[in-house]
């Protein structure tokens, strides 16, 4: 199992004064952490601390999310020297069961090396039937903006093979060329391509205070799961919970600098990673990449519908591979059909941000780590036009800033 941040040093023996100070700090954190206006300290039935390891026995409400609680407590306790949390959770029966005289309970156990949040999700086990989920999923309106990132833009597509990642990297570089501070987060956990496209495939991120330091790529801050793998052909064979945990760790546990834009390259489809992002990352808006092909348009519609249902504004549509000009005879042909991008933009009343040609140069430039905008080739102007359209309209979708959040 892949470990993102390895333990940097062995635990040192504590003096009695240090032990007392750490115990006091743990108590204060537990007293200050609330579920529905109730301190979680009142839900602790047993507590044991051994060095940097904390074991909690908890009796939680039936609608609690133990994995989220474990992750948040880990973030709060880490500054006080707690590196490992084990949680043995007993969920109270729903109120409907209690009113009928039933006292059934559900027991969960979870243990994880902090900050390996993905391990915590993967190792949670249920020993009896789950109670029905009563707590509503978080909404975009309830999410706290990142204190150092002004706009978060996701670039998505309903299906693979439409040139989404190539479009993402060129849009990011174009936004930077317009004078913005830009970062790139590769959320395509199963098929990360940003390190190769930006020419930094052999560079690993450094750790500073148990946070990743983004890789500098042509003046942009970049991080990808691909930057953490041993080689380009290492497969990421993870189930949904671990993949979504990896996304959140790359977002939350990275020391992002002050950014005007964080551009996130999404995996294709509308699965676990997309839903997790919609519920836990404050997104300013989404850019949909499609080709004019009928099948691609059908999948792009599903992507737009998903963003609409999760209250993420769609900034516009990019039609990729719109036209192809033969390098031998100069004949121009709409290989994948025509008018598809205009049609879907009109249907959903969103802007058509731009139309990109099907060109060998665009492909060859990203293959060698010098995308068109960086190389300033004949196609760079297409991406600059798209970036201008995004920058012009994004203000009306901006979320209120919050400079008080501390990670």
C-alpha positions as CSV (number, residue, x, y, z in Angstrom):
1,X,0.0,0.0,0.0
2,X,1.4,3.4,-1.0
3,X,2.3,5.7,1.8
4,X,2.4,9.4,0.9
5,X,4.3,10.9,3.8
6,X,6.7,8.6,5.6
7,X,7.5,8.9,9.3
8,X,10.6,11.1,9.3
9,X,12.0,10.2,12.7
10,X,11.6,7.8,15.6
11,X,9.6,8.8,18.7
12,X,11.8,10.1,21.4
13,X,11.3,9.3,25.1
14,X,9.3,12.0,27.0
15,X,10.0,13.6,30.3
16,X,7.1,13.7,32.8
17,X,6.7,17.4,32.1
18,X,6.5,16.8,28.3
19,X,4.0,13.9,28.8
20,X,1.7,16.1,31.0
21,X,1.9,19.0,28.5
22,X,1.0,16.7,25.6
23,X,-1.9,15.1,27.5
24,X,-3.2,18.6,28.3
25,X,-3.0,19.6,24.7
26,X,-4.9,16.4,23.6
27,X,-7.6,17.1,26.2
28,X,-8.0,20.7,24.9
29,X,-8.3,19.5,21.3
30,X,-11.0,16.9,22.2
31,X,-12.9,19.5,24.3
32,X,-12.8,22.0,21.4
33,X,-13.9,19.5,18.7
34,X,-17.7,19.5,18.4
35,X,-20.3,17.4,16.7
36,X,-23.7,19.1,16.4
37,X,-22.7,21.6,19.2
38,X,-21.6,18.8,21.5
39,X,-17.9,18.3,22.4
40,X,-16.5,15.0,21.3
41,X,-14.9,14.7,24.7
42,X,-18.3,13.8,26.1
43,X,-18.4,10.9,23.6
44,X,-15.0,9.4,24.7
45,X,-15.5,6.2,26.7
46,X,-11.8,5.3,26.9
47,X,-8.5,7.0,26.0
48,X,-5.0,5.7,25.9
49,X,-1.9,7.5,24.7
50,X,1.5,5.8,24.1
51,X,4.1,8.3,22.9
52,X,2.9,9.6,19.5
53,X,0.0,7.1,19.3
54,X,-3.5,7.9,20.6
55,X,-6.3,5.3,20.9
56,X,-9.8,6.5,21.4
57,X,-13.0,4.5,22.2
58,X,-15.9,6.6,21.1
59,X,-19.7,6.4,21.1
60,X,-20.9,8.6,18.2
61,X,-24.3,9.5,16.8
62,X,-25.6,7.2,14.1
63,X,-25.2,9.9,11.4
64,X,-21.5,10.5,12.1
65,X,-18.7,10.0,9.6
66,X,-15.8,8.3,11.6
67,X,-13.4,8.6,8.7
68,X,-13.8,12.4,8.4
69,X,-13.6,12.7,12.2
70,X,-10.4,10.8,12.3
71,X,-8.9,12.9,9.6
72,X,-9.9,16.2,11.2
73,X,-8.7,15.1,14.6
74,X,-5.4,14.0,13.1
75,X,-4.9,17.5,11.6
76,X,-5.7,19.1,14.9
77,X,-3.5,16.8,17.0
78,X,-0.5,16.6,14.7
79,X,1.0,19.9,15.9
80,X,0.9,18.4,19.4
81,X,3.0,15.4,18.4
82,X,0.3,12.8,17.8
83,X,1.2,10.9,14.6
84,X,-1.0,7.8,14.9
85,X,-4.7,7.6,15.8
86,X,-6.7,4.4,16.4
87,X,-10.4,4.9,16.7
88,X,-12.8,2.2,18.0
89,X,-16.2,3.6,17.2
90,X,-19.6,2.5,18.5
91,X,-22.5,4.2,16.6
92,X,-25.7,4.8,18.5
93,X,-28.9,3.5,17.0
94,X,-31.0,6.0,15.0
95,X,-33.7,7.8,16.9
96,X,-36.4,5.8,15.1
97,X,-34.9,2.5,16.5
98,X,-34.7,4.0,20.0
99,X,-38.3,5.1,20.0
100,X,-39.4,1.5,19.2
101,X,-37.4,0.2,22.1
102,X,-34.4,-1.1,20.1
103,X,-30.9,-0.6,21.5
104,X,-29.0,-2.0,18.6
105,X,-25.6,-0.5,17.9
106,X,-23.0,-0.6,15.1
107,X,-19.3,-0.9,15.9
108,X,-16.5,0.5,13.7
109,X,-12.8,0.2,14.2
110,X,-10.3,2.4,12.3
111,X,-6.5,2.9,12.6
112,X,-4.1,4.9,10.5
113,X,-0.7,6.4,10.4
114,X,-1.2,10.1,10.2
115,X,-1.4,11.8,7.8
116,X,-2.2,8.6,5.8
117,X,-5.9,9.5,5.5
118,X,-6.4,7.1,2.6
119,X,-5.2,4.2,4.8
120,X,-7.8,5.2,7.4
121,X,-10.6,5.0,4.9
122,X,-9.4,1.7,3.5
123,X,-9.0,0.0,6.9
124,X,-12.4,0.9,8.4
125,X,-14.4,-2.2,9.1
126,X,-18.0,-2.7,9.9
127,X,-19.0,-5.6,12.1
128,X,-22.8,-5.2,11.8
129,X,-25.4,-3.6,9.6
130,X,-24.9,0.1,8.7
131,X,-27.6,2.5,9.9
132,X,-29.2,4.6,7.2
133,X,-27.3,7.8,6.4
134,X,-29.3,10.7,7.7
135,X,-26.7,13.4,7.5
136,X,-26.8,15.4,4.2
137,X,-23.7,15.6,2.0
138,X,-21.7,18.8,2.3
139,X,-22.6,21.5,-0.3
140,X,-20.3,23.9,-2.2
141,X,-21.9,26.8,-0.3
142,X,-20.9,25.3,3.1
143,X,-17.2,24.8,2.1
144,X,-14.5,27.1,3.4
145,X,-12.4,28.8,0.7
146,X,-8.7,28.0,0.7
147,X,-6.8,30.9,2.3
148,X,-4.2,31.2,-0.4
149,X,-6.1,30.2,-3.5
150,X,-8.4,32.8,-5.1
151,X,-10.0,30.6,-7.8
152,X,-10.1,26.8,-8.2
153,X,-11.0,25.6,-11.7
154,X,-11.6,22.0,-12.6
155,X,-11.1,20.8,-16.2
156,X,-13.3,17.8,-16.8
157,X,-14.7,15.6,-19.5
158,X,-17.4,12.9,-19.6
159,X,-15.1,10.5,-21.4
160,X,-11.4,9.9,-22.0
161,X,-9.5,10.6,-25.2
162,X,-10.8,14.1,-25.9
163,X,-7.6,15.9,-25.0
164,X,-8.6,17.1,-21.6
165,X,-5.1,16.9,-20.0
166,X,-3.5,18.6,-23.0
167,X,-6.1,21.4,-22.7
168,X,-5.6,21.7,-19.0
169,X,-1.9,22.2,-19.1
170,X,-2.1,24.7,-21.9
171,X,-4.9,26.7,-20.2
172,X,-2.9,26.8,-17.0
173,X,0.2,28.1,-18.9
174,X,-2.0,30.6,-20.7
175,X,-3.5,31.9,-17.5
176,X,0.1,32.3,-16.2
177,X,1.1,34.2,-19.4
178,X,-1.7,36.6,-18.7
179,X,0.1,37.6,-15.5
180,X,-1.6,35.3,-13.0
181,X,-0.1,33.1,-10.3
182,X,-1.1,29.6,-11.3
183,X,-0.9,26.1,-9.8
184,X,-1.8,22.7,-11.2
185,X,-3.2,19.8,-9.3
186,X,-3.3,16.5,-11.2
187,X,-6.5,14.8,-9.8
188,X,-6.4,12.0,-12.5
189,X,-5.3,9.5,-9.9
190,X,-5.4,6.5,-12.2
191,X,-3.8,8.1,-15.2
192,X,-1.6,11.1,-14.1
193,X,0.0,12.9,-17.0
194,X,0.9,16.4,-15.7
195,X,4.5,15.6,-14.7
196,X,5.3,14.3,-18.2
197,X,3.5,17.1,-20.0
198,X,5.3,19.7,-17.9
199,X,8.7,18.1,-18.2
200,X,9.1,17.3,-14.5
201,X,8.5,13.6,-14.5
202,X,11.7,12.8,-12.7
203,X,11.3,15.3,-9.9
204,X,9.9,14.3,-6.5
205,X,8.3,16.8,-4.1
206,X,10.0,17.7,-0.9
207,X,8.5,17.5,2.6
208,X,8.4,20.5,4.9
209,X,6.6,20.3,8.3
210,X,4.8,17.1,7.0
211,X,3.4,19.0,4.0
212,X,4.3,18.5,0.4
213,X,6.2,21.4,-1.3
214,X,4.8,21.7,-4.8
215,X,7.1,21.0,-7.7
216,X,8.1,24.2,-9.6
217,X,7.2,23.6,-13.3
218,X,7.9,26.6,-15.6
219,X,6.9,29.0,-12.8
220,X,3.8,27.1,-11.8
221,X,3.3,25.1,-8.6
222,X,2.4,21.5,-9.6
223,X,1.6,18.3,-7.7
224,X,0.5,14.9,-9.0
225,X,0.2,11.4,-7.7
226,X,2.5,10.6,-10.6
227,X,5.2,12.7,-8.9
228,X,5.1,10.2,-5.9
229,X,5.2,7.0,-7.8
230,X,8.4,5.0,-8.3
231,X,8.1,4.9,-12.1
232,X,5.9,5.9,-15.1
233,X,4.6,2.3,-15.4
234,X,3.6,1.9,-11.8
235,X,-0.2,1.2,-11.8
236,X,-2.5,2.9,-9.3
237,X,-4.8,-0.1,-8.5
238,X,-6.9,1.5,-5.8
239,X,-10.5,1.3,-4.9
240,X,-12.6,4.4,-4.7
241,X,-12.1,5.4,-1.0
242,X,-8.4,5.3,-1.2
243,X,-8.3,7.2,-4.5
244,X,-10.5,10.0,-3.1
245,X,-8.4,10.1,0.0
246,X,-5.3,10.6,-2.2
247,X,-7.0,13.5,-3.9
248,X,-7.9,15.2,-0.6
249,X,-4.3,14.6,0.7
250,X,-2.8,16.2,-2.4
251,X,-5.1,19.2,-1.9
252,X,-5.0,19.6,1.9
253,X,-1.5,18.5,2.8
254,X,0.3,20.6,0.2
255,X,1.8,24.0,1.0
256,X,0.3,25.8,-1.9
257,X,1.7,29.3,-2.4
258,X,-0.5,32.4,-3.0
259,X,-2.3,31.6,-6.2
260,X,-4.8,33.3,-8.4
261,X,-5.8,30.0,-10.0
262,X,-5.4,26.4,-9.1
263,X,-6.3,24.4,-12.2
264,X,-7.3,20.8,-11.4
265,X,-7.0,18.1,-14.1
266,X,-9.9,15.7,-13.4
267,X,-10.2,12.1,-14.4
268,X,-12.8,11.3,-17.1
269,X,-16.3,10.3,-16.0
270,X,-18.6,11.2,-13.1
271,X,-17.4,8.8,-10.3
272,X,-16.1,8.9,-6.7
273,X,-13.3,11.4,-7.3
274,X,-15.7,13.9,-9.0
275,X,-18.2,13.6,-6.2
276,X,-15.6,13.9,-3.4
277,X,-14.2,17.0,-5.0
278,X,-17.7,18.5,-5.3
279,X,-18.4,17.9,-1.6
280,X,-15.0,18.8,-0.1
281,X,-13.1,21.3,-2.3
282,X,-14.5,24.8,-2.9
283,X,-14.6,25.1,-6.7
284,X,-15.1,28.4,-8.5
285,X,-16.2,26.7,-11.7
286,X,-15.7,23.9,-14.2
287,X,-14.5,23.8,-17.8
288,X,-15.9,21.0,-19.9
289,X,-13.7,19.6,-22.7
290,X,-15.4,17.7,-25.5
291,X,-14.9,16.8,-29.2
292,X,-17.7,17.4,-31.8
293,X,-18.3,13.7,-32.0
294,X,-21.8,12.7,-31.0
295,X,-20.7,10.1,-28.4
296,X,-18.3,12.6,-26.8
297,X,-21.1,15.1,-26.6
298,X,-23.4,12.7,-24.8
299,X,-20.8,12.1,-22.1
300,X,-20.0,15.8,-21.8
301,X,-23.7,16.4,-21.1
302,X,-23.5,14.0,-18.2
303,X,-20.5,15.9,-16.8
304,X,-22.4,19.2,-17.1
305,X,-25.5,17.7,-15.4
306,X,-23.3,16.4,-12.5
307,X,-21.8,19.9,-11.9
308,X,-25.2,21.4,-12.1
309,X,-26.5,19.0,-9.4
310,X,-23.5,19.7,-7.1
311,X,-23.9,23.5,-7.5
312,X,-20.6,24.0,-9.3
313,X,-20.9,26.6,-12.1
314,X,-19.9,25.6,-15.6
315,X,-17.6,28.3,-16.9
316,X,-17.9,27.1,-20.4
317,X,-17.2,24.4,-23.1
318,X,-14.0,23.9,-25.0
319,X,-14.4,22.0,-28.3
320,X,-11.2,20.1,-29.0
321,X,-10.2,18.5,-32.3
322,X,-12.7,20.7,-34.2
323,X,-10.9,20.8,-37.5
324,X,-8.0,19.1,-39.1
325,X,-5.8,20.6,-41.9
326,X,-3.8,18.1,-43.9
327,X,-0.1,18.9,-43.8
328,X,0.4,17.7,-47.4
329,X,-2.5,19.2,-49.4
330,X,-3.8,21.8,-47.0
331,X,-7.4,20.5,-47.1
332,X,-9.4,21.3,-43.9
333,X,-11.9,18.7,-42.7
334,X,-14.1,18.2,-39.7
335,X,-13.1,14.7,-38.9
336,X,-15.2,14.3,-35.7
337,X,-18.2,16.3,-37.0
338,X,-18.9,20.0,-36.6
339,X,-21.0,22.3,-34.4
340,X,-21.1,20.0,-31.4
341,X,-19.5,22.4,-29.0
342,X,-21.8,25.2,-30.1
343,X,-24.8,23.0,-29.7
344,X,-24.0,21.9,-26.1
345,X,-23.0,25.4,-25.1
346,X,-26.3,26.7,-26.4
347,X,-28.3,23.9,-24.9
348,X,-26.9,24.6,-21.4
349,X,-26.6,28.4,-21.9
350,X,-22.9,28.5,-21.1
351,X,-20.1,30.1,-23.2
352,X,-18.2,28.3,-25.9
353,X,-14.8,29.2,-24.6
354,X,-12.9,28.2,-27.8
355,X,-12.4,25.7,-30.5
356,X,-9.1,23.9,-30.9
357,X,-7.8,22.2,-34.1
358,X,-6.7,18.6,-34.4
359,X,-2.9,19.1,-34.9
360,X,0.1,16.9,-34.7
361,X,2.2,19.8,-33.3
362,X,-0.1,20.2,-30.2
363,X,0.4,16.5,-29.4
364,X,4.1,16.4,-30.1
365,X,4.8,19.5,-27.9
366,X,3.1,18.0,-24.8
367,X,4.8,14.6,-25.4
368,X,8.2,16.3,-25.0
369,X,7.2,18.4,-22.0
370,X,6.9,21.7,-23.8
371,X,3.2,22.5,-24.4
372,X,2.1,24.8,-27.2
373,X,1.7,27.9,-24.9
374,X,5.2,27.3,-23.5
375,X,6.7,26.8,-26.9
376,X,4.7,29.8,-28.3
377,X,3.9,27.9,-31.4
378,X,1.2,28.7,-33.9
379,X,-1.5,27.2,-31.7
380,X,-0.6,29.1,-28.5
381,X,-3.1,31.9,-29.4
382,X,-6.0,29.4,-29.2
383,X,-5.3,28.7,-25.6
384,X,-4.6,32.3,-24.8
385,X,-8.0,33.2,-26.2
386,X,-9.6,30.5,-24.0
387,X,-7.8,31.8,-20.9
388,X,-8.9,35.3,-21.7
389,X,-12.5,34.2,-21.8
390,X,-12.2,32.4,-18.5
391,X,-10.5,35.4,-16.8
392,X,-13.1,37.8,-18.1
393,X,-16.1,35.9,-16.8
394,X,-14.8,34.2,-13.6
395,X,-15.4,37.2,-11.4
396,X,-19.1,36.6,-11.1
397,X,-18.5,33.0,-9.8
398,X,-15.9,34.0,-7.2
399,X,-16.3,32.6,-3.7
400,X,-15.8,34.9,-0.7
401,X,-12.3,34.7,0.6
402,X,-11.3,33.5,4.1
403,X,-7.8,34.5,5.3
404,X,-8.2,33.0,8.7
405,X,-8.1,29.3,7.8
406,X,-5.0,27.5,9.1
407,X,-3.9,24.1,7.8
